[in-house]
């Protein structure tokens, strides 16, 4: 029952977030984003069991992503937000390693995220300027995260893998918004995908636990 309640709160907050962005209400945007992001952290936390490293690292990743969401609200903290998200992805990777050691991950499953990540890097490269090293590092880490999620799907469930893929796709819209073309379509497509992905990852904490 608590899961349904929290998912409903997140859904309502995302709808409010999109409306706030559309009408350019920065106060409502910040509030809505905070509620939506804290919602997926709470969703993961309610399934957290003491002494389980996989679940603990997943919730840690969710919390870091929520902090990244807040930092991305302002242009001056964009780089800090990018760094926090990168660390959040590393937390997810550690969680996956706890469930199944990296040495046992299926290399064949790395092909798709690596190719998409490489194409994204080529697409963004002319627009990145001094952020080329940071964005390249981020692409490498998030591609690894998606590979890991697919590799541990047999242990933690395909819900987790689906969440990781949605997260990855949503970041392409963030990159387009920030570096290529800024328009509402990026947010209208990317934000629902992002929050759906985080909800699916949060729901996977119960499997990890």
GUKE-701824 format. One record per residue: x, y, z of N, C-alpha, C in turn. Coordinates in steps of 0.05 Angstrom, whole numbers, plus 5000, padded with zeros to 4 digits. Layout:
# GUKE-701824
XYZXYZXYZ ...
# end
This chain:
# GUKE-701824
501649765000500050005000501750255000 503950255016505750485017507050534990 507650314975508750344948506850504930 504350424930502350564913502150854920 502150914946501951194956504351354946 506751244950509151394942509351434912 508551224896508551254867506551464858 504251474872502251684865503351964871 504751984894505952244901508052324880 509752134872511752194852510452274826 508452124817507052194792505852474793 504552544815503352804818505453024818 507752974831509853164832511153204805 511352994789512553024762510653184745 508053134747506053294732506253594739 506553644765506853914775509454034765 511553874764514153964755514054054726 512753894709512553964681510954214677 508754244692507154484690508854734699 510354694721511954924731514055004710 515254814696517254874676515855024652 513454924645512055034623511255324628 510455394652509555664659511855824671 514255704673516655834683516255934712 515155764728514955824757517255674771 519455814777521755684788521355584816 519755724832519255624859517755364859 515655344843514055104840515754874828 517554954810519254754797521154624818 522354794835524154684856522654514876 520254604884518754444903517854184892 516854184867515853944854518053744850 520353844842522653664837523653534862 523753694883524553594909522753374919 520153414917518153214926518352964909 518552994883518752754865521352594872 523552734876526052594880526252464908 525252614928525152494955523152254955 521252264937519352044935520651784927 522451794907523651544899525751444919 526951634934528751544956527151404977 524851524985523151395005522151124996 521451104970520450854959522550634962 525050704957527250504960527750444990 527650655006528350625034526350455050 523850455042521850285056522449995053 523949925032524649635028527449565037 528749765050531549715058531649545083 533349335082533649165106536449195117 536749205143539349245156541249015148 543749095142545848905137545848785109 544248905090544248805063545749005045 548148935036549749135022548549214995 547349024980546249084954544049294957 542149244975539949434979541049704989 542949695007544049945017545350114996 546949994978548150144957546050254937 543950094932541850194914540450444926 539850434952538550664964540550904965 543150844970545151054969545251184941 545051024920544951134893542551314889 540251224899537851384896538151644910 539251644934539551894949541452084935 543651984924545552154909544252274885 542552114871541152224848539252444856 537852404878536052614888537552874894 539952854906541653084910542453214884 543153044864543853144838541553294825 539153194829536753334818536553624828 537053654854536953924866539154104855 541453994852543754154842543354234813 541954074798541454144769539354364766 538154444787536154654785537354924778 539954954784541355214779543655174761 544055354742546255334723548955324737 549255484758551855504772552655254787 550655074792551354824806551054584787 550954644761550754424741553054224743 555454324744557754144745557853974771 557054094793556853944818554653724816 552453794803550353604799551253374781 552753434760553753224743555653034758 557353154776559152984791557652814811 555552914824553952764843552552534829 551452584805550152374790552152154782 554552234775556652044768557251864792 557451974816557851814840555451644845 553051744840550651584843550651334826 551551374801551751134783553850944793 556051044804558050864816556850704839 555150834855553850694877552050464866 550650514844549050304831550850084822 553150154809554949944799556049774822 556649904845557549744868555349554878 552849654878550549484885550449244867 550749284841550549064822552848864827 555248974833557548804839557048634863 555648744883555048594907553148364901 551348404881549448194874550747984856 552548084838554047894821556648034814 558947914820561548044816561948124787 563248354783563648464756564948264738 566648104748568047904732566047704719 563747684731561747494720559647634702 559947894698557948034681558347944651 556147924637556247834609557148064591 559548034579560648234562558848294538 557348094529555648144506553548354511 552648374537550648564544551748854545 554348884543555549154543555349284516 554849124495555049224468553149464463 550649434470548649634463549249894478 549549894505550150144519552750274510 554750114503557350224495556950364468 555550244449555150364423553450624425 551350614441549650844444551251064458 552850994478554451184492556451314474 557751154456559651264437558351454418 555951384408554551554389553751814403 552951794428552252034443554652224447 556952104452559452264455560152404429 559852264407560452394381558452614375 555952574381553852774377554353024394 555152984419555353204437558053344435 560053204425562853304426563153594417 562053684394562453954385561154164404 559354084421557854274438558954294467 560854124474561654094502563754284512 565554374495567554564503569254444526 569554594547571254514569570154274585 567654214580566353984595566753714581 568353704560568753454546569753234565 571853274581572753054599570652964618 569153154631567153084650564852924638 563853024615561652884602562452614592 564852594581565852334572566052134594 567052224617567152044641564351964649 562552144648559752084656558551874637 559051904611557951714591559051434596 561651424602562951164608561651034632 561251194653560151084678557250994675 555551164662552751084659552450844640 554150834620554050594602554750344618 556750364636557450134653555150064671 553850264682551550214699549350064685 548750134660546649994645547549704640 550049674632551149404628550849234654 551549354676551349214702548449134708 546649324704543749264710542749034693 543549024667542748804650544048544659 546548554669547948314677546948194702 545748354720544648244745541648214744 540448244721537548224719536547954728 538147744724537347484733537247454763 538647634777538747634806536847834818 536948084807535348294818532848364803 532448234780529948264764530248454741 528648414721528648574697527448854701 526048884724525049154731527449344734 529549254747531949414750533149484724 533449294706534649344680533049544664 530349524665528649714651528949994663 529250014689529650264702532250394693 534450234692537050334683536850444654 535550294637535250384609533750644607 531550674622530050924622531751154632 533251104653535151304663537051394641 538251204628540151264606538851434584 536551354575535151494554534351774563 533551804588532752064598535152254598 537552144603539952314604540652424576 539852284555540252394528538552644524 536252654536534552904534535753124551 536953054574538253254590540653374575 542153204561544453294546543553474523 541453394510540353564488539453834498 538153834521537154084533539554264541 541554154553543754304563545754394541 546254224522548554274504547754314475 545354234467544654254438542354444433 539954364441537554534436535854534461 535354764472533654784496530754834488 529054644494526154684490524654504509 522054554512520354414531520154114524 520354044499520153764491522153584506 524553684509526553534524525553454552 524353644566523353594593520953424592 519153474573516653324572517053034567 519152964552519852684547521652574568 523752734575525852624592525052594622 523652784633523052774661521252534669 519052474654517552234660519151974657 520951964637522651734634524551704658 525751924666527651924688526251824714 524051944721522751864746521551584745 520651504721519751224718522051034723 524451104712526750944715527650924744 527551144758528351144787526350984804 523851004797521750854811522250554807 522950474783523450184778525950094793 528050264794530350194809529650174839 528050364849527350364877525750114884 523950034866522349794871524149534872 526449554859528249324858529749284884 529649484902531049464928529949224943 527349174941526148944955527348684945 528048674919529348434909532148404920 533548634920536248634931536248574961 534148634974533948585003533148295009 
# end
